[in-house]
Amino acid sequence: MSGAEGVRRTRLREYQEQLLERMQAARSGSGAPIQQVGMQVGGTRYLLDLLEAGEIVPIVPLTRVPLTQPWYLGLANVRGTLVGVIDLARYLGEERPPAAASPAAPGMRLVTFAPTLGFNCALLAERVFGLRQASGMQREGQALRDAEGVLWTPLSLAALVREERFLHVAQQAGKRY
């Protein structure tokens, strides 16, 4: 085993231990701070609970699906699993040029939903910022402001998959977008 491989294994083991501790703390309600992952979608920065987020992977080729909503970008093969890819900015009504719907920019990632949500889906993120500690941020209405003054919007993937409109990716008959 090379030195780099050993370091990777150690980091992976530490990450898994931290994730297990957070999951146990969340189940027990011990009030331990829950970290979130920060990502940018369109012009907004979001915070996702680590228990709801799955993998963060580089962009993979997408297969378009005809007669779907403009915010439904298509299907991607992520480690042997087909996931539907959503442009959350377009879903939320943010105006974006058609080029923004074809992921190609460096730094773009797919953020998959956790398997526990039972929904094979991923969000297109322009940028992923890594772990953030929401408990150390100031609340401003529905958003949070960090120590650097950056505004973050909490996003619940569990709530998103319960939205009726999110579940219906097919275009309505006779309606063009």
Phi, psi and omega in degrees: 000129180283164180298319180295321179294321178296320178296317179298317180296319179296315179298317180298316179298317179297317179298315180297320178295317179296317180296318178298318178299316180294320180295318178294321178294321179294319179294321184275348180067032185287355178079008177296141182299133179258125179277155180230162176259135180262139178212157177249130176232117185063228180264013185240141173260132183242155172245125178248136175295134180300334180286342180260338181271143177261239181271156170245115186232153174299159178300134175244163179302140179254142173255116180297149177241119183293154175060038175245167179300152180298336180277350177268106188279339179135197182250144177231146176265108179249105180052043177086001178246130176281128178233142174281135183254127184247134169270095185299323179301314178292322178301321181275004174093009178287131179289127180220140176294153180306328180298331180292339181278349178253099186298123179211342186290142176296146182094341177291144181221162169255130176250108183279157176279148179297143179303331181296339178283344178066034184220108181283091186212158176216149175258141175279122179243130177294328182203143175245129185262352180091198186287141177227151179251098183295331183296340179266009182256157178272132178283133175227090184066237179273354185252174178231142178245128181276179183297335179273000179089008181277135180270131180237140178250120176296140180228122178262113177291328178297320178290323180299317182287353175264353179287128182303314182296323180295329182281346183249090183274346181285143175290148176287144181302134177080358181252127180250142178246000000 
